[in-house]
Amino acid sequence: MVLIGLSPGGYAADFANFGSGSKMVESQSARQHTQTFGSLHYLYQVAKDKMAREYKERWNIVEDLQQGSQAFVHKVEDLSGNLEGLFVLKRLRNPHRLARFVAEVSALQELNHVGITRLVDFDLEVERAWFVQEYCEGGDLEDYVESGRLVGEKQSFDFLIQLCEALDYAHTKQKLHRDIKPANILLRGSDGPVVLGDFGLTFPATDEGERLTLTDEQVGSRFYMAPELREGRLENPTWGCDIYSLGKVFYFMLTKGRKFDRENFDDVSNDVVRLTDNIYLDHANNLFRKMITFDPEQRSPASKIASEARQARRLVEGKYPPLLVRHYSQCKYCGIGMYQPVASDLGEYSSYFGYTSSAITTGAEGLRAMACNYCGHIQLFRIGGTGGDWWPRRN
C-alpha cells in the first residue's frame, strides 16, 4: 500500500481499505499486521493533528482561548516570519453562522482605524471558515472592569472618547455595529487603549446590500441593546442604536460593573452620583441624557459625544460643581416633594443662609440652593464631602 500526500482524508481512505483486499496482508503474520496497522494509525493521527493546529501552512495554534457557540478562538503565531508577535484566529464552529462570519470579515476589510481590531488573514472558502486578527493582550472590557483593574473616572472618560472616535469613523463608512457591549470591546495593551471588536452583526446604514436582520440573529445583549432593536420597532436602525449601547457601556465603567435595564439611569437606585460617592459625576449624567434615551432622534452623534465627554472629563477632574444637580432628599417641611435645583437668582436668600449673594449664585464654597418641587421650600446644600455628608442641611 502506498501513502500519498499529507491529507488526513487520504490517510483515512487507505487506512479504511487496509486488510480488505490486500494480498500483502494475507502473507504477513499477525504481528506484522498489528505493527503496520499501528504505524498507519500513528501517521494518520500526526497528519490530522498537524492540519488541526496549522492553517494555510502559516498560522500555528499556540493556545486555545475559548469555545463559543459560533466559533473556536485560538492564539496563533505566524510561521512565515512575516509578522512578529501573537494573533487571534477565529474558526467557524456552527455552519449556520457563516453569514455572521462573512459579515465580520467584510466589515473589517473596509474599516481601517486605530480603534477597530485589525484583520490580518482569512479563508472563507474552506469547510470551516476562519480569519486572523490582532491579539489584544488586555482582554475584554467586561473582565477588565469586573476584575477591578479599571481605576478612576478619568480612565472611563478616556475609554469613552476612544470608542466614540472609532464609532464615528465606522458610521461615516455607513457601518453600524449593533452589538456594542463590554465583552466586545478589547484592550490593545494591559491598560488600553480600547478597540472595537466583533463586527459580526454589522449593518449597512443604507438600504443597499445584504445584511443580517433581527430574525437572522439575536442582536446585542438585553442590558445594552437599544429599545428599537429589542422591540423590533425599526426595520432600518440608525447610528443611534450604537450610541445608546455605548452610553450603557460608559455607565458600566463608571459604576465598576453595574448594569441596569431600559433607560432608568436617573432612577435613585441607579444614580451614578450616589453609587460612586462623587457629586461631580453629575457631569456624566448630562452625557447619559444624550445617549441613553428611548427616542433615537434624541441621541447625539458619536463626534458630538466625544467632544462633550472631553469637556465633562475636564470638569470632573477639576472638581467643578455641576450646574444641574438633583438631590434625592425628601422635603423636610411638607414631607412629599423632593429637593431640585432652582435656576433663578437666589441672591435675595443669601442673608437668610448667612452667606454672600455671590457664594450662592456662582457656586462659590460649593453651595447650591434647592427648592422642593411640591411646596417650594428653599433649602441650601453644600456640595462636596464624602459618603452621607453630601449637601448637609445648614440650620
C-alpha positions in Angstrom: 0.0 0.0 0.0 1.3 3.5 -0.9 0.7 6.6 1.2 0.1 9.7 -0.9 0.3 13.3 0.3 -0.4 14.7 3.7 -4.2 14.8 3.5 -6.0 13.2 6.5 -8.7 12.2 4.1 -6.1 10.3 2.0 -4.8 8.5 5.0 -8.2 7.7 6.2 -9.1 6.1 2.9 -6.0 3.9 2.8 -6.5 3.1 6.4 -10.1 2.0 5.9 -9.1 -0.3 3.0 -6.3 -1.9 4.8 -6.9 -5.6 5.1 -9.9 -5.7 2.8 -8.3 -6.9 -0.4 -4.5 -6.6 0.1 -2.6 -9.7 -0.8 0.3 -8.3 1.2 -1.8 -8.6 4.4 -2.6 -12.2 3.7 1.1 -13.1 3.5 2.0 -11.2 6.7 2.0 -12.6 10.2 -0.5 -11.3 12.8 2.4 -9.4 14.5 3.4 -7.6 11.2 -0.2 -6.8 10.7 -0.5 -5.2 14.1 2.7 -3.2 13.6 1.7 -1.9 10.2 -1.8 -1.1 11.5 -0.3 0.9 14.4 2.1 2.7 12.1 -0.6 3.8 9.7 -2.8 5.0 12.6 0.1 6.9 14.1 0.9 8.6 10.7 -2.7 9.4 10.2 -3.0 10.9 13.6 0.1 13.0 13.2 -1.2 14.4 9.9 -4.6 15.1 11.4 -3.1 16.9 14.3 -0.8 18.9 12.0 -3.8 20.0 9.9 -5.8 20.9 13.0 -3.0 23.0 14.5 -1.9 24.8 11.3 -3.8 26.9 8.9 -2.6 27.8 5.4 0.7 26.4 6.4 1.2 29.7 8.1 -0.8 30.1 11.3 0.2 27.8 14.1 -2.0 27.4 17.2 -0.1 28.0 20.4 -3.1 28.2 22.8 -6.8 27.6 22.7 -8.5 30.7 24.1 -12.2 29.9 24.2 -15.0 27.9 22.6 -18.3 29.7 21.9 -21.5 28.7 20.1 -20.3 30.3 16.9 -16.6 29.9 16.7 -13.4 28.4 18.2 -10.9 31.0 19.2 -7.1 30.3 19.3 -4.0 32.3 19.9 -1.7 31.8 16.9 1.8 32.7 15.6 3.0 33.4 12.1 5.2 30.6 10.8 6.1 32.5 7.7 8.1 35.0 9.8 6.4 38.0 8.1 4.7 39.1 11.2 6.0 39.0 14.7 4.0 38.6 17.9 0.8 36.8 18.6 -2.6 36.9 16.8 -6.1 35.5 17.2 -7.6 33.0 14.9 -11.4 32.5 14.9 -12.6 29.3 13.2 -16.3 28.8 12.4 -17.9 26.2 14.6 -21.6 26.4 13.6 -22.1 26.4 9.8 -25.4 28.1 10.2 -23.5 31.2 11.4 -21.4 31.6 8.2 -23.3 34.7 7.3 -22.2 36.4 10.5 -18.7 35.2 9.9 -18.6 36.7 6.4 -20.2 39.9 7.7 -17.4 40.4 10.2 -14.6 39.8 7.7 -16.3 42.1 5.2 -16.6 44.9 7.8 -13.0 44.5 9.0 -11.8 44.7 5.4 -13.5 48.1 4.9 -12.7 49.6 8.3 -9.1 50.7 8.9 -9.0 52.7 12.2 -6.8 52.6 15.2 -9.9 52.0 17.4 -11.0 48.9 15.5 -9.4 45.4 15.6 -7.2 44.8 12.6 -7.8 42.0 10.1 -4.7 40.1 9.1 -5.7 37.0 7.1 -8.8 34.9 6.3 -10.2 32.0 4.3 -13.9 31.8 3.8 -13.8 29.1 1.1 -12.8 26.1 3.3 -15.4 23.9 5.1 -14.7 25.7 8.4 -14.1 29.3 7.5 -11.5 31.2 9.6 -9.9 34.6 9.9 -7.0 36.0 11.8 -6.9 39.4 13.6 -4.7 41.2 16.0 -4.3 39.8 19.6 -5.2 42.3 22.3 -3.3 41.4 25.4 -5.5 43.3 27.8 -8.5 41.1 27.2 -12.0 42.4 27.0 -13.5 45.3 28.9 -16.0 43.3 30.8 -13.3 41.3 32.5 -11.1 44.4 32.9 -13.9 46.2 34.8 -15.2 43.3 36.9 -11.7 42.3 38.0 -11.2 45.8 39.4 -8.4 46.8 37.0 -10.2 50.0 35.8 -9.0 52.8 38.1 -10.7 56.2 38.3 -13.2 58.2 36.4 -10.6 59.6 34.0 -9.9 56.2 32.5 -13.6 55.7 31.9 -13.8 59.0 30.1 -10.7 58.2 28.1 -12.1 54.9 27.0 -15.4 56.5 26.1 -13.7 59.1 23.9 -11.6 56.4 22.2 -14.7 54.4 21.4 -16.6 57.4 20.2 -13.8 58.1 17.7 -13.9 54.5 16.4 -17.7 54.6 16.1 -17.7 58.0 14.4 -15.3 56.5 11.8 -17.5 53.4 11.3 -20.6 55.5 11.0 -19.0 57.7 8.3 -18.3 54.4 6.5 -22.0 53.6 6.8 -21.4 50.7 9.2 -23.5 50.1 12.3 -22.0 47.7 14.9 -25.3 46.7 16.6 -23.6 44.6 19.3 -21.7 47.0 21.5 -21.1 45.6 24.9 -18.1 45.3 27.3 -17.4 41.8 26.1 -16.9 43.1 22.5 -14.5 45.8 23.5 -10.9 44.9 23.8 -7.8 46.4 25.3 -4.9 46.5 23.0 -2.4 46.8 25.9 -2.7 45.8 29.5 -4.4 49.1 30.3 -5.6 50.2 27.0 -6.3 51.8 24.6 -9.6 50.2 23.8 -10.7 48.9 20.4 -14.0 47.7 19.0 -14.2 44.1 18.1 -16.8 41.5 16.9 -18.4 43.1 13.9 -20.4 40.0 13.2 -23.7 41.9 13.4 -22.5 44.9 11.5 -25.3 46.5 9.5 -25.2 48.9 6.5 -26.5 52.3 7.4 -28.2 52.5 3.9 -30.7 50.2 2.2 -28.0 48.8 -0.2 -26.6 45.3 0.0 -27.5 42.3 2.1 -27.4 42.3 5.8 -28.3 40.2 8.8 -31.8 41.0 10.1 -33.3 40.7 13.5 -34.8 37.4 12.5 -31.4 36.0 11.5 -29.6 36.8 14.7 -30.2 37.9 18.3 -28.8 41.5 18.3 -26.8 42.5 21.3 -27.3 41.9 25.0 -30.5 43.0 26.7 -28.7 45.3 29.1 -27.0 47.2 26.2 -29.4 46.8 23.3 -31.2 49.9 22.1 -35.0 49.7 22.5 -35.7 49.9 18.8 -33.7 46.8 18.3 -35.1 45.0 21.3 -38.6 45.7 20.3 -38.2 45.5 16.5 -39.7 48.9 16.0 -37.3 49.9 13.2 -36.6 47.8 10.2 -33.7 50.1 9.3 -31.9 51.1 12.5 -29.6 54.2 12.6 -26.3 55.0 14.3 -28.4 55.9 17.3 -28.5 52.2 18.4 -24.8 52.2 18.8 -24.8 55.4 20.8 -27.4 54.0 23.2 -25.3 50.9 23.8 -22.1 52.9 24.2 -23.9 55.0 26.9 -24.7 51.8 28.8 -21.0 50.7 28.5 -19.9 54.1 29.9 -22.2 53.7 32.8 -20.9 50.1 33.3 -17.3 51.6 33.5 -18.1 54.5 35.9 -20.0 52.2 38.3 -17.4 49.4 38.2 -19.6 46.8 36.6 -23.2 47.8 37.4 -25.9 47.2 34.8 -29.5 48.4 34.5 -32.4 47.8 32.2 -34.1 50.2 29.9 -33.4 53.9 30.2 -33.5 54.2 34.0 -30.1 55.7 34.6 -31.7 58.6 36.5 -33.6 56.5 39.0 -32.5 56.9 42.6 -31.2 53.4 42.8 -29.2 53.8 39.6 -27.9 57.3 40.0 -24.2 57.4 39.2 -23.6 60.2 41.7 -24.9 58.2 44.6 -23.3 54.9 43.6 -19.8 56.5 43.2 -20.0 59.0 46.1 -18.9 61.6 43.6 -21.1 64.6 43.1 -19.0 65.8 40.2 -20.1 62.8 38.1 -23.4 64.6 37.6 -21.5 65.9 34.5 -21.7 62.3 33.3 -25.4 62.4 33.7 -25.5 65.1 31.1 -23.9 62.7 28.7 -26.3 59.9 29.5 -29.2 62.2 28.7 -27.9 62.4 25.2 -27.1 58.7 24.8 -29.5 56.5 26.8 -32.8 57.8 25.6 -35.8 55.9 24.3 -36.1 58.1 21.2 -33.2 57.5 18.7 -33.7 61.1 17.4 -32.8 62.5 20.8 -29.3 60.8 20.8 -26.3 62.8 19.8 -23.8 61.5 17.2 -20.5 60.0 18.2 -18.5 63.0 17.3 -20.5 65.3 19.5 -20.4 62.8 22.4 -16.6 62.7 22.1 -16.4 66.5 22.3 -18.7 66.8 25.3 -17.0 63.9 27.0 -13.7 65.8 26.8 -15.4 68.8 28.4 -17.1 66.6 31.1 -13.8 64.9 31.9 -12.1 68.3 32.5 -15.0 69.4 34.8 -14.9 66.2 36.8 -11.1 66.2 37.1 -11.1 69.9 38.1 -13.9 69.2 40.6 -16.2 71.8 39.1 -19.6 71.6 40.8 -22.3 70.6 38.3 -24.8 73.4 37.4 -27.7 71.0 37.2 -27.7 68.6 40.2 -30.5 66.7 41.6 -30.6 66.0 45.3 -32.7 62.9 46.1 -33.8 64.1 49.5 -37.3 64.4 50.7 -38.5 67.9 51.7 -38.1 68.4 55.5 -41.3 70.5 55.6 -44.0 69.1 53.5 -42.6 65.5 53.5 -43.9 65.0 50.0 -41.7 66.7 47.5 -38.1 66.3 46.6 -35.4 69.0 46.5 -34.5 70.1 43.0 -32.1 72.7 41.6 -33.5 76.2 41.1 -32.4 78.1 38.1 -33.5 81.6 39.3 -31.2 84.0 41.1 -31.3 83.2 44.8 -29.2 86.1 45.9 -32.1 87.5 47.9 -31.9 84.5 50.2 -28.2 84.8 50.9 -28.6 86.7 54.1 -31.1 84.2 55.4 -28.5 81.4 55.0 -25.6 83.5 56.3 -23.6 83.7 53.0 -22.9 86.4 50.5 -25.0 86.6 47.4 -22.1 85.5 45.1 -21.4 82.4 47.2 -24.8 81.1 46.3 -25.4 82.4 42.8 -21.9 81.5 41.5 -21.5 78.3 43.4 -18.6 79.5 45.5 -17.7 77.4 48.5 -19.6 74.5 46.8 -23.0 75.8 47.8 -26.3 75.2 46.0 -29.8 76.4 46.8 -32.6 73.8 46.2 -36.3 74.1 46.2 -38.9 71.5 47.0 -40.8 70.5 43.8 -44.0 70.3 45.7 -44.3 73.1 48.3 -41.4 75.3 47.1 -39.4 75.4 50.3 -35.9 76.7 49.7 -33.0 74.8 51.3 -29.3 75.4 51.0 -26.9 72.4 50.5 -23.2 72.1 50.4 -21.8 70.2 47.5 -18.8 68.0 48.5 -17.8 65.9 51.4 -17.8 62.1 51.3 -20.4 59.4 51.9 -23.5 60.6 53.6 -22.2 64.1 54.1 -23.4 65.4 50.8 -25.3 68.6 50.9 -25.7 68.6 54.7 -28.5 70.9 55.8 -27.4 74.2 57.3 -29.7 75.5 60.1 
